[in-house]
Amino acid sequence: MAAYQFPLKLSFKILAVSPIISVTDASGASVCYVKQKLFKLKEHVEVFTDESKSQLLCDIHADRVIDFSASYSFTDPDGNAFGSVRRKGMRSLWRVHFEIYQGEQKLYDVVEESVMTRFMDGVLGDIPILGILSAYVFQPKYNVIRASDGERCYQLQKKPSLLDKQFELHEFVESPDDITVLMSAITATLLERDHS
């Protein structure tokens, strides 16, 4: 798959009945599009190349009903697996922590930078007027750290926005894992959307 032009912008339509995510690159070109069916994340999510949904990019499948240890695998249109993401159990109650795998090999840890930022964003975000202000003050960041050497390779950051939720995915080290990290970011933000 072609290399992406970072940063990638992830936009979540919060007024839609079911979650809609569009991802664009630094030039504004479409990277992928997801319209999740209600209550279907635990089963299957289709990711398309754009809003027309004419070309499938990949599928996201859960290995079980949603729980703290569910694993979400990514397959290309031919059914070939290219990665997975898993929530790190009880640790995720206090600080978001996911692990990204290729087969059985752990590639990255996704770790929230500040528990307090996420907490304040989650609490104030649901309060009228204060929610608008919190969107501009509290922007949680999630570092994607390479498991082999601890180097930060990517960062997902919430951006100020009123009409939808927006995140930017930045790349700090060139990597062949862009698509796996992007699908992991989409999956993690879908799972954490009520708190982010």
C-alpha positions as CSV (number, residue, x, y, z in Angstrom):
1,M,0.0,0.0,0.0
2,A,1.2,3.5,-0.8
3,A,2.8,5.6,1.9
4,Y,0.6,8.2,3.5
5,Q,1.2,12.0,3.6
6,F,1.2,12.7,7.3
7,P,-0.4,14.1,9.4
8,L,-3.6,12.1,8.8
9,K,-6.8,13.8,10.0
10,L,-9.5,11.5,11.5
11,S,-13.0,13.2,11.6
12,F,-15.8,11.6,13.7
13,K,-19.3,12.8,12.9
14,I,-20.9,13.1,16.4
15,L,-24.4,14.0,15.3
16,A,-24.8,10.9,13.1
17,V,-27.0,8.1,14.3
18,S,-24.2,5.6,13.8
19,P,-20.5,6.6,13.9
20,I,-19.0,7.9,10.7
21,I,-15.2,8.4,10.4
22,S,-13.4,9.9,7.4
23,V,-9.7,10.0,7.2
24,T,-7.8,12.4,4.9
25,D,-4.1,13.0,4.4
26,A,-2.1,16.2,4.6
27,S,-3.2,17.2,1.1
28,G,-6.9,16.6,1.9
29,A,-7.1,13.4,-0.2
30,S,-9.3,10.6,1.1
31,V,-7.4,7.8,2.9
32,C,-10.4,5.8,4.2
33,Y,-14.0,6.0,5.3
34,V,-16.0,4.0,7.9
35,K,-19.7,4.1,8.6
36,Q,-20.1,1.7,11.6
37,K,-23.4,-0.1,12.0
38,L,-24.8,0.4,15.5
39,F,-23.5,-2.3,17.9
40,K,-21.4,-3.9,15.2
41,L,-17.9,-3.1,16.4
42,K,-17.9,-6.4,18.4
43,E,-18.5,-8.3,15.2
44,H,-17.3,-6.6,12.0
45,V,-16.4,-3.2,10.6
46,E,-15.8,-2.5,6.9
47,V,-13.3,0.2,6.0
48,F,-13.6,1.7,2.5
49,T,-11.2,3.9,0.5
50,D,-13.7,6.8,0.3
51,E,-17.3,7.9,1.0
52,S,-18.6,6.2,-2.1
53,K,-17.9,2.9,-0.4
54,S,-17.2,1.4,-3.8
55,Q,-13.8,-0.1,-2.9
56,L,-13.1,-2.0,0.3
57,L,-9.8,-1.2,1.9
58,C,-9.9,-3.7,4.8
59,D,-12.1,-5.4,7.4
60,I,-11.8,-5.1,11.2
61,H,-13.0,-8.3,13.1
62,A,-13.3,-8.8,16.8
63,D,-12.3,-12.2,18.2
64,R,-15.1,-12.1,20.8
65,V,-17.9,-10.0,22.3
66,I,-16.4,-6.7,23.4
67,D,-14.5,-6.9,26.7
68,F,-11.2,-5.7,28.1
69,S,-9.2,-8.3,26.3
70,A,-10.9,-8.4,22.9
71,S,-8.5,-8.5,20.0
72,Y,-9.4,-6.7,16.7
73,S,-7.8,-8.2,13.6
74,F,-7.3,-6.4,10.2
75,T,-7.6,-8.2,6.9
76,D,-7.2,-6.9,3.4
77,P,-9.9,-7.4,0.7
78,D,-8.5,-10.8,-0.1
79,G,-8.8,-11.9,3.5
80,N,-5.1,-11.7,4.3
81,A,-4.4,-10.7,7.9
82,F,-1.9,-7.8,8.3
83,G,-2.2,-6.8,12.0
84,S,-4.3,-6.5,15.1
85,V,-4.9,-4.3,18.1
86,R,-5.8,-5.4,21.7
87,R,-6.8,-3.4,24.7
88,K,-4.4,-4.0,27.6
89,G,-6.9,-5.3,30.1
90,M,-7.4,-3.5,33.4
91,R,-4.7,-1.0,32.7
92,S,-7.0,0.7,30.3
93,L,-9.4,1.6,33.1
94,W,-7.1,4.4,34.3
95,R,-4.9,5.1,31.3
96,V,-5.7,4.1,27.7
97,H,-3.3,1.3,26.7
98,F,-3.5,-0.8,23.6
99,E,-1.0,-3.2,22.0
100,I,-0.5,-3.5,18.2
101,Y,0.5,-6.9,16.8
102,Q,1.6,-8.5,13.5
103,G,0.8,-12.1,14.0
104,E,2.1,-13.0,17.5
105,Q,4.8,-10.3,17.5
106,K,4.0,-7.1,19.4
107,L,5.0,-4.1,17.3
108,Y,3.8,-1.1,19.4
109,D,2.2,0.0,22.6
110,V,-0.4,2.8,22.4
111,V,-0.2,4.7,25.7
112,E,-2.2,7.8,26.8
113,E,0.1,10.7,27.6
114,S,-1.9,12.3,30.4
115,V,-4.7,10.6,32.5
116,M,-5.8,14.0,33.9
117,T,-6.3,15.5,30.4
118,R,-8.5,12.6,29.3
119,F,-10.4,12.7,32.6
120,M,-11.1,16.5,32.4
121,D,-12.1,16.2,28.7
122,G,-14.5,13.3,29.5
123,V,-16.1,15.0,32.5
124,L,-16.4,18.5,31.1
125,G,-17.2,17.5,27.5
126,D,-20.8,16.4,28.5
127,I,-21.7,19.7,30.3
128,P,-23.4,22.4,28.2
129,I,-21.1,25.4,27.5
130,L,-18.3,23.9,29.5
131,G,-18.2,21.1,26.9
132,I,-17.5,23.7,24.2
133,L,-14.7,25.2,26.2
134,S,-13.2,21.8,27.1
135,A,-12.9,20.9,23.5
136,Y,-10.4,23.8,23.1
137,V,-8.5,23.3,26.4
138,F,-8.2,19.5,26.8
139,Q,-6.8,17.5,23.9
140,P,-5.7,14.0,24.9
141,K,-2.6,12.6,23.2
142,Y,-1.8,8.9,22.6
143,N,1.8,7.9,21.9
144,V,2.5,4.9,19.7
145,I,5.8,3.4,21.1
146,R,7.8,0.7,19.3
147,A,7.9,-2.4,21.5
148,S,11.4,-3.4,20.5
149,D,13.3,-0.2,21.6
150,G,10.7,2.2,23.2
151,E,11.0,4.8,20.5
152,R,7.9,7.0,19.9
153,C,7.0,6.4,16.2
154,Y,3.5,8.0,16.0
155,Q,1.2,10.2,18.0
156,L,-2.6,10.5,17.9
157,Q,-3.9,13.8,19.2
158,K,-7.4,15.1,19.7
159,K,-7.9,18.5,18.1
160,P,-10.2,21.4,19.0
161,S,-13.6,21.1,17.2
162,L,-17.2,22.0,17.7
163,L,-19.2,20.1,15.1
164,D,-17.3,16.8,15.2
165,K,-14.5,15.0,17.0
166,Q,-11.2,15.4,15.2
167,F,-7.8,13.7,15.7
168,E,-4.5,14.0,13.9
169,L,-2.1,11.0,13.5
170,H,1.5,12.2,13.2
171,E,4.4,10.0,12.1
172,F,7.9,10.6,13.7
173,V,9.8,7.7,12.2
174,E,9.2,6.3,8.8
175,S,7.6,2.8,9.1
176,P,6.1,0.1,6.9
177,D,3.3,-0.2,9.5
178,D,1.3,2.9,8.6
179,I,-1.9,1.0,7.6
180,T,-1.8,-1.2,10.8
181,V,-1.2,1.8,13.0
182,L,-4.1,3.8,11.3
183,M,-6.5,0.9,11.7
184,S,-5.5,0.5,15.3
185,A,-6.1,4.3,15.8
186,I,-9.5,4.0,14.3
187,T,-10.4,1.0,16.4
188,A,-9.1,2.5,19.6
189,T,-10.9,5.8,19.1
190,L,-14.2,3.9,18.3
191,L,-13.8,2.0,21.5
192,E,-12.8,5.1,23.5
193,R,-15.1,7.6,21.8
194,D,-17.3,8.0,24.9
195,H,-14.3,9.1,26.9
196,S,-12.3,11.1,24.3
